[in-house]
Amino acid sequence: MARLLVVHHTTSPRLQALLEAVLSGARDETIQDVTVLARPALVATAIDVLGADGYLLGTPANLGYMSGALKHFLDQIYYPCLEATVRRPYGLYVHGDSDTTGAVRAVEAITRGLGWRRAQAPVAVLGDPSREDLQACWELGAAMAAGLTPVCRLTWSDPGRGGATVSPHTMQVPRPRKLCGASGVHQPPCRRDRAGADRDPACCRPVGPVTPACVDQRINDARGPAAGSAGTGRAGPGWP
């Protein structure tokens, strides 16, 4: 089973809200065969990193840099993991009061040294997280976890915040485009043609020949009738 390691330094209610949104997306029940392990940056070790297939990092922006805790984590795992984790995918979310540029740049410099692949554009949040910010974090977690599923063969691109590309077909996890349900949570529309044929393959399921499956529809189904689908009735992610 694939493993996604979430390493975070959570020092405020704002960062806690972002972390919860990320974990909610990563642990969505429609994503199969992926274990999500969350570790504070001061607790995570090289053993955790070596045992994971992908990484999601979260940090505040402190004085134009990442947090000292996340820097400590990256310092201690750098050489023990340098050769063994090359080309593994990672994602990043950052919270700041006025700017996150320096923090993002610092993390990217170290992950380039490690040889990790940026699977998602960083989600950068300033001030109080909006519903859009929380939805972007949810999508970040969901896309990172879905990208590790054994039935998917991935080639990541970087089409923008909250986007990822999956091959051999093309699937993008878009930014939300409409409001759904009483909570006002955004959700992407299901990309199906009018005849109901799947046109948005997120996973390539080995059922006879490789067959595309519509992950957007699965997400809509999981969010239930309030999201405008004939789904299972399960509530989707909702944040205040």
C-alpha positions, 0 to 999 in steps of 0.5 A: 500500500502506498504511503503519503507522509504529511510533515507539518509545523502547525503553530496557530488555529489558521494553520490547523485549519489548513492542516485539517483541510489537507488531511480531509482531502488526502483521506477521502474515502474514494481514494483507495490503497493509500495510507496517510501518515501525519507527523509534526516536523519536530517528530518526523524522522528519516525512517518516516521519509524512507518509508513513504512514497510521497510527501506533503509539507506544511509550514508558516512563513517566518521572517521570509523563511520556512519555520525553524522546525521544518528546516530542522526536519529537512536538515536531518533527513537530507543526507540519509534520504538523498539517494533513496528518495530521488524523484519522489513527488511532493506538495507544499502549503504555506501560511503567512501574514503578509508574504510567503515567497521566501518560505516557498523559495527556501523549501523548493531549494532544498527539495531540488537538492533532494531530487524530489519532484514538485507534483503540485504547485504550492498553496500559499495562504495569507491571513485568515483562510477563506473557503477557497483557500481551504478548498485548495488545501483539500484538493492538494491533499486529495491530488497528492494521495490519488497520485500515489494509488497503485492503479495510476501511472503518473507524470506530474505537471504543474498547471497552476495552484491546485492542478495536477496532470495524470498520464497516459490519459490527461486528468486535471484536478481543477480549482473549484468552479461552483458553490454547492450545499448549505456550507457553500463548499466549492466543488469541481463539476464532473467532466462527462459528455452528454451521453455519460461517457467518461472523459476525465480519467484519473485512474487507469483501472486494469479491467481487461484493457486499461479503462479510464474512470471518472474521479470527478464523478466519484468525488461528486458521489461522495459529496452526496445529493447536496452537491447535485449528484445522485450519490451516496449521501455522504457529506463532503468536506465542510468548513466554517 
